[in-house]
Amino acid sequence: MVVLDNLQKGHRAAVADAEFVLGDIADQDLVNKTVTRYGIEAVVHLAADSLVGESMQQPGKYFRHNVGKGAAFLEALAEGGVKYFVFSSTAAVYGEPREIPITEEHPTRPTNVYGATKLMIEEMLRWYEHIYGLRWISLRYFNAAGADPSGLIGEDHHPETHLIPLVLQTALGKRPVLQIYGDDYPTPDGTCLRDYIHVTDLSTAHVLALEALAAGSPSAVYNLGNGNGFSVREVIRVAEQVVGRPIPVEVAARRAGDPAVLVASSARIKAELNWRPRYNDLETIIRTAWAWHRQHPDGFARIMNIDYSGARTINGQ
Ligand SMILES: NC(=O)c1ccc[n+]([C@@H]2O[C@H](COP(=O)([O-])OP(=O)(O)OC[C@H]3O[C@@H](n4cnc5c(N)ncnc54)[C@H](O)[C@@H]3O)[C@@H](O)[C@H]2O)c1
């Protein structure tokens, strides 16, 4: 396995058991050489700018980075003879939900530039299949959450915008208070409901997607969520149980463009790729995240590289 990352947001220490190539996906020469040198047939494309709010303030940056660099990357891969492509897409392609749970048939009308850029890449993929025969699977993630059950690898974003790390950083005293953006939504407790999918289940879906493509499956789009909506207040309540202490919160104004409820139907990927989420209860998701944050309050900052030799998952495997 080879990881190519420009480290604009990623961490070198998080790449433990793969070759690492430092560089940008838009560097076609580098991508070409990497494809040739390692004989690469399949690519998982995770690189993106992915801050919804920023995408509405700097739309040009998102079109240039996600779409422009994505196009250069795809071109280099197709010309290099790559056959299979798995793409990190997002629930943001759907926009304001018309019905819950959201299936892949739901209309795609993004309400932010970030979601629009992901939809544009999906459209490009259809053309690359038509012209080059590249087969692809687009995985539309809902909220990725949790940490590797070994406790050795987890979220470390700057800025952090995801709820669970924010809650746990507040529990650690790294933030004075957690802000709840609106408690007057039409939901049981007034806070937004989101679908959290554990990163291990997410990564399993990528492996299944690659295996399916290699076995001849057609290109496809799949939602990835666990089908349960948890409110912001539920996340905080379960986090308080896991960490064993109260977490200070304050209610702030709603953020523009936040739908009240976002919950996925993942029936299609379950039926077609036999995907079975294993870590789909909120407590397990938060417990794995807490193991990471508690042991690594500064994220990857003090980790040079990760030694997986003594790693154990929560199931002891
Ligand atoms: N985290 C979520 O909840 C979520 C939800 C839906 C979709 N996604 C998508 O999943 C993917 C991964 O998300 P994440 O939360 O891990 O984001 P992240 O920012 O932590 O990871 C993106 C990685 O891509 C690298 N990168 C960005 N631009 C690059 C470029 N031009 N060349 C080389 N490397 C580059 C970054 O350094 C980073 O390591 C993204 O495409 C994101 O849009 C994430």
The ligand as a MOL file (V3000), in Angstrom:
LIG
                    3D

  0  0  0     0  0            999 V3000
M  V30 BEGIN CTAB
M  V30 COUNTS 44 48 0 0 0
M  V30 BEGIN ATOM
M  V30 1 N -14.6720 13.2690 8.4180 0
M  V30 2 C -15.9250 13.2070 7.9880 0
M  V30 3 O -16.8850 13.1480 8.7710 0
M  V30 4 C -16.2190 13.1530 6.5060 0
M  V30 5 C -17.5460 13.0850 6.0910 0
M  V30 6 C -17.8120 13.0280 4.7240 0
M  V30 7 C -16.7680 13.0070 3.8160 0
M  V30 8 N -15.4910 13.0950 4.2500 0 CHG=1
M  V30 9 C -14.4190 13.0970 3.2470 0
M  V30 10 O -13.4670 12.1200 3.6250 0
M  V30 11 C -12.1540 12.5420 3.2580 0
M  V30 12 C -11.2500 12.4830 4.4600 0
M  V30 13 O -11.7960 13.3280 5.4620 0
M  V30 14 P -10.9980 13.6780 6.7940 0
M  V30 15 O -11.9860 14.1620 7.7660 0
M  V30 16 O -10.0960 12.5440 7.1480 0 CHG=-1
M  V30 17 O -10.1690 14.9360 6.2670 0
M  V30 18 P -8.6520 15.3220 6.5280 0
M  V30 19 O -8.5030 16.7640 6.1310 0
M  V30 20 O -8.2300 14.9180 7.8880 0
M  V30 21 O -7.8830 14.4060 5.4830 0
M  V30 22 C -7.6340 14.7890 4.1680 0
M  V30 23 C -6.2020 14.3950 3.8500 0
M  V30 24 O -5.9160 14.7560 2.5090 0
M  V30 25 C -4.6860 15.4330 2.4590 0
M  V30 26 N -4.7660 16.3410 1.3090 0
M  V30 27 C -5.6530 17.3520 1.0970 0
M  V30 28 N -5.4310 17.9280 -0.0920 0
M  V30 29 C -4.4010 17.2680 -0.6670 0
M  V30 30 C -3.7310 17.3900 -1.9110 0
M  V30 31 N -4.0720 18.3450 -2.7810 0
M  V30 32 N -2.7280 16.5380 -2.1980 0
M  V30 33 C -2.3540 15.5790 -1.2940 0
M  V30 34 N -2.9680 15.4150 -0.0950 0
M  V30 35 C -3.9670 16.2580 0.2150 0
M  V30 36 C -4.5780 16.1420 3.7990 0
M  V30 37 O -3.2390 16.4660 4.1590 0
M  V30 38 C -5.1800 15.1010 4.7330 0
M  V30 39 O -4.2230 14.1470 5.1530 0
M  V30 40 C -12.3150 13.9410 2.6650 0
M  V30 41 O -12.3620 13.8200 1.2640 0
M  V30 42 C -13.6580 14.4050 3.1940 0
M  V30 43 O -14.2650 15.3250 2.3180 0
M  V30 44 C -15.1790 13.1600 5.5760 0
M  V30 END ATOM
M  V30 BEGIN BOND
M  V30 1 1 1 2
M  V30 2 2 2 3
M  V30 3 1 2 4
M  V30 4 1 4 5
M  V30 5 2 4 44
M  V30 6 2 5 6
M  V30 7 1 6 7
M  V30 8 2 7 8
M  V30 9 1 8 9
M  V30 10 1 8 44
M  V30 11 1 9 10
M  V30 12 1 9 42
M  V30 13 1 10 11
M  V30 14 1 11 12
M  V30 15 1 11 40
M  V30 16 1 12 13
M  V30 17 1 13 14
M  V30 18 2 14 15
M  V30 19 1 14 16
M  V30 20 1 14 17
M  V30 21 1 17 18
M  V30 22 2 18 19
M  V30 23 1 18 20
M  V30 24 1 18 21
M  V30 25 1 21 22
M  V30 26 1 22 23
M  V30 27 1 23 24
M  V30 28 1 23 38
M  V30 29 1 24 25
M  V30 30 1 25 26
M  V30 31 1 25 36
M  V30 32 1 26 27
M  V30 33 1 26 35
M  V30 34 2 27 28
M  V30 35 1 28 29
M  V30 36 1 29 30
M  V30 37 2 29 35
M  V30 38 1 30 31
M  V30 39 2 30 32
M  V30 40 1 32 33
M  V30 41 2 33 34
M  V30 42 1 34 35
M  V30 43 1 36 37
M  V30 44 1 36 38
M  V30 45 1 38 39
M  V30 46 1 40 41
M  V30 47 1 40 42
M  V30 48 1 42 43
M  V30 END BOND
M  V30 END CTAB
M  END
